Amino acid sequence: MKKIVIGGTHSNSGKTTITASILKALSAQGLGIAPFKAGPDYIDPMFHRFVCGKPSHNLDTFMVEPETIKYLFERNSAGSDISIVEGVMGLFDGLGSQHQGSTAYLSEILQAPVVLVLNAKGMSRSAAAMVSGYMNFEKNTRIQGVILNNVSGERHYSGLERAITENCNVRCLGYMPRNPEIEIGSRHLGLIPVEELPEFRNKLEIMGKMASDNIDLKAFLETAESFESSNIPDPGAEVQGTGDGLRIAMPMDRAFNFYYDDNLQLFKQAGVELVEFSPIEDKSLPENIDGLYLGGGFPEVFVKELNANQSMITDIRKRLKKGMPAYAECGGLMYLTKSIVNLDGSRHDVVGFFDCVSVMTKSLHRFGYVNVEFEDIEIRGHEFHHTKLEEINESEFKYLYNVSRVSADQNWRCGLSRKNVLAGYAHIHFYSNMEFFKKLIKRYRGE
């Protein structure tokens, strides 16, 4: 097996486009690829999965401890020829001014070489200055190759390559030419999910050919380094079998699709059967289920379709009121409130289990890493939402989370609890604290 990290000089440098293009080009060569994404993002891994036909796994160095990061990386790399990790933001951008949370820090944990993506639009020799600065900023970050994005053509690339190789001890691996045909739209500071882009398959064919024509894939593979499993103990071994016999339904469609694959695998390792359903298309919940796991997504975008499916809404509300256990995050929480109010003021009723309303705002209401105190444990998570709760009737539920933002002196309550339902805005990686997962299993068992 081989490993490599693709990092960028900054957000919007072209990491996702170049990563997807390389994944496509190498897959066409018949290589088995294990894709990964640094940080908490849900959408980029969807592009990886679309290209590779297998899940992409998040590696978040704030939410998950280094040894667990290495375990998850090695487990999910098994049987592949190469593991390719797409970075997050700029190479050294992490938790505030800290190294933690950055792509560079992740590359150090994995002991993997870095290929730096630089947006070279309008640049010539200055590109060498940027590369030099990134190479010398952190001595433990090994930048072993450079790919230039938004290049106007071969002549432009030749000048960039000459300037970089003459002034920096690093190899240029090629470039991606400027091409508006492969641009992907964005939403809420992130890309639009691949499921909403029917034209992406055609774009991907173009991207793969561009990578094959303009990036030295042989050199890219040579830059990657070989590794073997270090036999790190499985952190999930302690929950093996704790969920035997449980059937938990989870929405998986256009409106709800934000799940960390490692969280899903942990459920399965515990013995839980996960049953997918669509709150948009299905008329009722699956039969013989013991609870719900409602992940995030974009329910506000598909709220008309969600509202139109009144039989599903009625079924969920009825079962939750009768005591069915449920755990919900972000979009799942929004779906369980009375209504979702969009920016145009339109109001659409949803499940109505919690007596409050989800109101969309023009800017992010909360964004960043959080520490969550729940009962007697602390867990780590990430919040990213444009909604806030209004018209709150606090007599109908309790708050079980005490939340604090890591990079600022801010504290608030969340973790709405009523009957056997727990719902919060924070996206939580279960490997951040296995005790939280154990508590969820107990709640599903009614203990």
Secondary structure, DSSP 8 states (H G I E B T S, - for coil): -EEEEEEESSTTSSHHHHHHHHHHHHHHTT--EEEEEESS-SHHHHHHHHHHSS--EEE-TTTS-HHHHHHHHHHHHTT-SEEEEEEEEETT--STTSSTTSHHHHHHHHT--EEEEEE-TT-STHHHHHHHHHHHH-TT--EEEEEEEEE--HHHHHHHHHHHHHHSS-EEEEEEE--GGG---EETTEE--GGG-TTHHHHHHHHHHHHHHHB-HHHHHHHSEE--------GGGGGTTTTTT-EEEEE-SSSEEE--HHHHHHHHHTT-EEEEE-TTT-SS--SS--EEEE-EE-TTTTHHHHHH-HHHHHHHHHHHHTT--EEEETHHHHHHEEEEE-TTS-EEE----EEEEEEE-SS-SEEEEEEEEETTEEEEEEEEESEEEES--GGG-EEEEEEEETTSS-EEEEEEEETTEEEES-EE-GGG-HHHHHHHHHHHTT-
